[in-house]
Amino acid sequence: MLISDTGVPNRFIEEDDYGGQTMARLDDGWCAALDRNTMMCTIYEKRPWVCRSLEMGSYECRVERAEHMG
């Protein structure tokens, strides 16, 4: 959920059933801002707070990757 304005481009924002803004996801569940060739964020400097708070390699990061990588 997007809770602060970091400048995420509108094409990467969706609205949930309750009117909250979230990062758009592709049909397979991956974040729409992720470059699948490099596995890097295409909006890194404007990424949302939730992405800024997720430390690369942390437990939470590994869980998210495991859920989406099969």
N, C-alpha and C positions, 0 to 999 in steps of 0.2 A: 504494500500500500504506500502511495506517495503522500508523505505527511509534511513535506517542506518543499519549497520551490528552489530547485537547483538548476533549472533551465532545461529539463528533459524536453526534447522536441515532441510536439503534439502527435506525430505519427507513431510514437512509441508508448502513448498513453491510452489506456482503455478505462471505461467506467464500469464498476461492478454493479450488482443488483441493488445496492444500497446507496448508490451515488458517489461512492469513493473512487478515487483515481488509483489505478494500478499500472504497473508496467505491462505492456502488451506481450503476449506469448504467442508463439507459432503453434500450429496444429499439433506438433509433437511435444509441446510443453516448454520448449526452450525460449529464453528471453529473445524478443525480436531485435534487441540492440546488440546481440552477440554475433560476431563474425565467426561463422562455423569453420572457416578455413584456418584461421589463426587462433581461434578460441579466446579472442580478446574483445573487450567491450568497445563498441564503435562510438560511444558517447562518454567515455571514461571521465573527462573533465566535467561533464554535466550529469553524471550518474546520480540516482536518487540516494537519499540518506541511508536507506536500508542496505544498499550496495556498499556504501562507504563504511558502514559499521561491520560488515561481514569480512572478517580477516581471512585472507587467502591461506588455505591449508588448515584452517581451524576445524573443529569437529563439525560445526554447522555447515561449513563449506563442503567438507567431504560427504556429508549426508545429502546435500543438494545435488552434488555431482553424481553420487551413486543412484539417486532416484531418476535422474535424467539420462544417464549413460547406460542404463540397463543393468 
